[in-house]
Amino acid sequence: DLHSFPTRRSSDLRTSGELVKILEKAAEQSQPVGLCVHGNSDHIKKPVLESLNICVNECVYEVCGEAVTDILTAMEKLELLYVGYGLKNDFYMLMSCGFKDNAQNTHVLFDLEIADYLISGGARTKDFTQLVLHYLRREIGEDICEFFDMVFEIMKLQQAEIESLKLEKLLHNVELPLIRVMAQMEYNGFSLDRALLEKMGKFVDRKSVV
């Protein structure tokens, strides 16, 4: 249920408790924590979480099965600084699996997707593959360690652009805090009166015929 994939230094974890200790240290030292959630992020049916990858201090860990509950509990309690691409969707999936967002502990340090939105002046954001081609001039593979290497490399380049455009306050005071809020809104959803919608649909159909 817990596997480690070292990127530049060796690591061997056997229990979720060991990863919790690593996350505790990351929180104490304010280290960035890379996050990538895998699964079906369906907004009609309940999302299915297959696994999540966490990157701390250049080591990547895959969490799945029963270990997910232990790690989510630790993530709720620890003040972690998350980095990734499309973190709103990641948090939405985590919330659907029992993660309780804590505004005091859950902090998004950087999101490549949001940064690209600001840098491009609100134009359509690039997907991760396009970002890699744009900034690193290479294609992406399926290796999760390479994914996090590219995330942190692009983050540094985007940070420089954000600074040159004087968008730091907008990014850190508005856009990044909204990620958790938007994820919570998607998770909460809203109720629909199906009978009323069907009635309105029939009314519109009659009007269109006339």
C-alpha positions as CSV (number, residue, x, y, z in Angstrom):
1,D,0.0,0.0,0.0
2,L,3.0,2.3,0.2
3,H,5.9,2.5,-2.2
4,S,8.8,4.9,-2.6
5,F,10.4,6.0,-5.9
6,P,13.6,7.8,-5.2
7,T,14.4,10.5,-7.7
8,R,17.9,11.6,-6.6
9,R,18.5,9.8,-3.4
10,S,17.5,6.4,-2.0
11,S,14.5,5.8,0.2
12,D,12.8,2.6,1.5
13,L,9.5,2.9,3.4
14,R,7.4,0.0,4.6
15,T,4.6,1.7,6.6
16,S,2.4,4.7,6.3
17,G,3.7,5.8,9.7
18,E,7.1,6.4,8.2
19,L,5.7,8.7,5.6
20,V,3.7,10.5,8.3
21,K,7.0,11.3,10.0
22,I,8.4,12.6,6.8
23,L,5.4,14.8,6.4
24,E,5.7,16.0,10.0
25,K,9.3,17.0,9.3
26,A,8.3,18.8,6.1
27,A,5.7,20.8,8.0
28,E,8.2,21.7,10.7
29,Q,10.7,22.9,8.1
30,S,8.2,24.5,5.7
31,Q,9.3,22.3,2.9
32,P,7.2,22.2,-0.3
33,V,5.2,19.0,-0.8
34,G,4.4,17.8,-4.3
35,L,1.0,16.3,-4.7
36,C,-0.6,14.3,-7.6
37,V,-3.9,12.4,-7.2
38,H,-4.8,9.6,-9.5
39,G,-8.3,8.3,-10.2
40,N,-11.7,9.1,-11.8
41,S,-12.7,12.7,-10.8
42,D,-16.3,12.2,-12.0
43,H,-18.6,15.1,-11.0
44,I,-21.8,13.0,-11.6
45,K,-20.9,9.9,-9.6
46,K,-18.6,9.7,-6.6
47,P,-15.0,10.0,-7.7
48,V,-12.8,7.0,-7.4
49,L,-9.3,7.5,-6.0
50,E,-6.8,5.0,-7.1
51,S,-3.7,6.4,-5.5
52,L,-1.8,9.6,-4.6
53,N,1.8,10.5,-5.1
54,I,3.6,12.7,-2.6
55,C,7.0,14.2,-3.2
56,V,9.1,15.5,-0.3
57,N,12.7,16.5,-0.5
58,E,13.2,14.9,-4.0
59,C,11.7,11.6,-3.0
60,V,8.4,10.4,-4.4
61,Y,6.0,8.1,-2.5
62,E,2.9,6.3,-3.8
63,V,0.0,5.8,-1.4
64,C,-2.9,3.5,-2.1
65,G,-5.2,1.0,-0.4
66,E,-5.6,1.3,3.4
67,A,-2.6,3.6,3.7
68,V,-4.6,6.4,2.1
69,T,-6.7,6.9,5.3
70,D,-3.6,7.3,7.5
71,I,-2.0,9.8,5.1
72,L,-5.2,11.9,4.7
73,T,-5.5,12.1,8.4
74,A,-1.9,13.4,8.7
75,M,-2.5,15.8,5.9
76,E,-5.5,17.2,7.8
77,K,-3.5,17.9,10.9
78,L,-0.2,19.1,9.5
79,E,0.5,22.5,8.0
80,L,1.8,21.5,4.6
81,L,2.7,23.6,1.6
82,Y,1.4,21.9,-1.6
83,V,2.8,22.2,-5.1
84,G,1.3,20.7,-8.2
85,Y,-0.7,21.1,-11.4
86,G,-4.5,21.4,-11.2
87,L,-4.6,21.1,-7.4
88,K,-8.3,22.0,-7.3
89,N,-9.1,18.7,-8.9
90,D,-6.7,16.9,-6.6
91,F,-8.3,18.4,-3.5
92,Y,-11.8,17.6,-4.9
93,M,-10.9,14.0,-5.2
94,L,-9.4,13.9,-1.7
95,M,-12.4,15.5,-0.2
96,S,-14.6,12.9,-1.9
97,C,-12.5,10.2,-0.1
98,G,-12.9,11.7,3.4
99,F,-10.3,14.5,3.5
100,K,-11.5,17.3,5.7
101,D,-10.1,20.6,4.5
102,N,-8.6,22.7,7.3
103,A,-8.1,26.3,6.3
104,Q,-5.4,26.8,8.8
105,N,-3.3,23.7,7.7
106,T,-4.0,23.4,3.9
107,H,-1.9,25.8,2.0
108,V,-1.2,25.8,-1.7
109,L,2.3,27.1,-2.2
110,F,2.1,27.0,-6.0
111,D,-0.1,25.6,-8.8
112,L,1.3,25.6,-12.3
113,E,-2.1,25.8,-13.9
114,I,-3.1,28.9,-12.0
115,A,0.2,30.5,-12.6
116,D,-0.1,29.9,-16.3
117,Y,-3.6,31.5,-16.2
118,L,-2.2,34.7,-14.7
119,I,0.9,34.8,-16.9
120,S,-1.2,34.4,-20.1
121,G,-3.6,37.2,-19.0
122,G,-6.6,35.0,-18.5
123,A,-6.3,33.1,-21.8
124,R,-7.0,29.4,-22.0
125,T,-4.6,27.6,-19.7
126,K,-2.2,25.0,-21.1
127,D,-2.4,21.4,-20.0
128,F,0.7,19.9,-18.3
129,T,2.1,18.5,-21.6
130,Q,1.9,21.9,-23.2
131,L,3.5,23.5,-20.2
132,V,6.4,21.1,-20.4
133,L,6.9,21.8,-24.1
134,H,6.6,25.5,-23.6
135,Y,9.1,25.8,-20.7
136,L,11.3,22.8,-21.0
137,R,11.2,22.0,-24.7
138,R,10.7,18.3,-24.2
139,E,8.0,15.7,-24.1
140,I,6.8,14.0,-20.9
141,G,7.0,10.4,-20.1
142,E,5.1,8.2,-17.6
143,D,7.6,8.3,-14.8
144,I,6.2,9.9,-11.8
145,C,9.6,11.0,-10.5
146,E,10.2,12.9,-13.8
147,F,6.7,14.5,-13.4
148,F,7.6,16.0,-10.1
149,D,11.1,17.1,-11.3
150,M,9.4,19.0,-14.1
151,V,6.7,20.5,-11.8
152,F,9.4,22.0,-9.5
153,E,11.5,23.1,-12.5
154,I,8.6,24.8,-14.2
155,M,7.6,26.4,-10.9
156,K,10.9,28.2,-10.6
157,L,10.5,29.6,-14.2
158,Q,6.9,30.7,-13.6
159,Q,7.8,32.3,-10.3
160,A,10.3,34.5,-12.1
161,E,7.6,35.5,-14.7
162,I,5.0,36.2,-11.9
163,E,7.5,38.4,-10.2
164,S,8.4,40.3,-13.4
165,L,4.7,40.9,-14.1
166,K,4.2,42.0,-10.5
167,L,1.4,39.4,-10.0
168,E,2.7,37.9,-6.7
169,K,0.0,39.4,-4.5
170,L,-2.8,38.4,-6.9
171,L,-1.4,34.9,-7.0
172,H,-0.7,34.3,-3.4
173,N,-3.5,36.4,-1.8
174,V,-6.4,35.6,-4.2
175,E,-5.9,32.8,-6.7
176,L,-4.1,30.2,-4.7
177,P,-6.3,30.4,-1.6
178,L,-9.4,30.1,-3.9
179,I,-8.2,26.6,-5.0
180,R,-9.4,25.0,-1.8
181,V,-12.6,27.0,-1.8
182,M,-13.5,26.0,-5.4
183,A,-12.7,22.4,-4.6
184,Q,-15.0,22.5,-1.5
185,M,-17.8,24.1,-3.7
186,E,-17.5,21.3,-6.2
187,Y,-17.5,18.7,-3.5
188,N,-20.6,20.2,-1.8
189,G,-22.4,20.5,-5.1
190,F,-26.0,21.8,-5.1
191,S,-29.5,20.2,-5.2
192,L,-31.8,20.3,-8.2
193,D,-35.6,19.9,-8.3
194,R,-35.8,17.3,-11.0
195,A,-39.6,17.6,-11.3
196,L,-39.4,21.3,-11.7
197,L,-36.7,21.0,-14.4
198,E,-38.8,18.5,-16.3
199,K,-41.8,20.8,-16.1
200,M,-39.7,23.8,-17.3
201,G,-38.4,21.6,-20.2
202,K,-41.9,20.8,-21.4
203,F,-42.8,24.4,-21.2
204,V,-39.8,25.4,-23.3
205,D,-40.6,22.6,-25.8
206,R,-44.2,24.0,-26.2
207,K,-42.9,27.5,-26.7
208,S,-40.4,26.3,-29.4
209,V,-43.1,24.6,-31.3
210,V,-45.3,27.7,-31.3
